[in-house]
């Protein structure tokens, strides 16, 4: 189907090769790379920031020794792209893997369905595997899944990769039907009581959306229904022409990790959120829904609805204590950041491969310095 990427080729690879692909972040399958040089396509000053200061703030992102390789670094200020730089072999037309940034895109799609009346935030999620009387999973709500408080047992950070539930779900024994793998997990904590980052929660949301759009169990029908919704309700209104979600063998969108977009479209999505779901004077996504996404959740004030917040809280990948508490971000593993600083009118995208806590701390510090370069009103 146009717009989707064949997931079967991923499943046919050996488990070791698949794991290496994940850990090395080779995520540009099926897309030709632009041969643009590793240089600035755009670098402007203005609005209180000089071109030289901006260049100095951008340069650390391309020190591979300190932060690992950066694929793309874009800065948008008040709707104008003022800095744009790519790694070798990557350019404005290259579609780059979302990793966890896709979770925030999925949350926006869920919000559109809530506005349509197809879903409700505090109603238990209808999942057949949870429908037996007395099953505590039957009380899990949309809010729980969005705020990562489902209570389902999910080992996202297991010490051994083969025991990591995200690896299993995306690449090995759960890959044929990812939603079934996630929905089969037992309850570990009462729903709403405990925060746990879980790609499985997002996959359950993706499956739920597909079921709201079609009664068909055919994978192609599920894919087509989801893509029609994505194109008509998000891609076309916001201008995300390059957005390409992947689907598993059952036709479930892999909304927690496997979306692809050009760097410019990622920034365009960030600008869309900065404007609280408004594009060219038209309210595409409810402003109340965006407000929910960026509001601190009860079990982790550093997390909203599939969005990280620049506040003190558990496992925060941002830089609390520096910059405004209003800063929020879509974040993916190994240093993927789509960061929005509303007070400065700023959207920053960094995509790349950062491994190790020391390098990650250096990357976070570079992001904080870049944001602090721009004065608040």
Secondary structure, 3 states (H helix, E strand, C coil): CCCCCCCHHHHHCCHHHHHHHHHHCCCCCCCCCCCCCCCEEEECCECCECHHHHHHHHHHHHCHHHHCCEEEEEEEECCEEEEEEECCCCCCCCEEECCCHHHHHHHHHHHHHHHHCCCCCCCECCCHHHCCCCCHHHHCEHHHHHCCCCCECCCCCCCCHHHCHHHHHHHCCCCCCHHHHHHCCCECCCCCCCCCCCHHHHHHHHHHHHHHHCCCCCHHHHHHHHHHHHHHHHHHHHCCCCCEECECCCCCECCCCCEEEEHHHHHHHHHHHHCCCEECCEECCCHHHHHHHCCCECCECCECCCCEECCCCCCCCCCCCCCCCCCEEEEECCCEEEEEEHHHCEEEEEEECCCCHHHHHHHHHHHHHHHHCCCCC
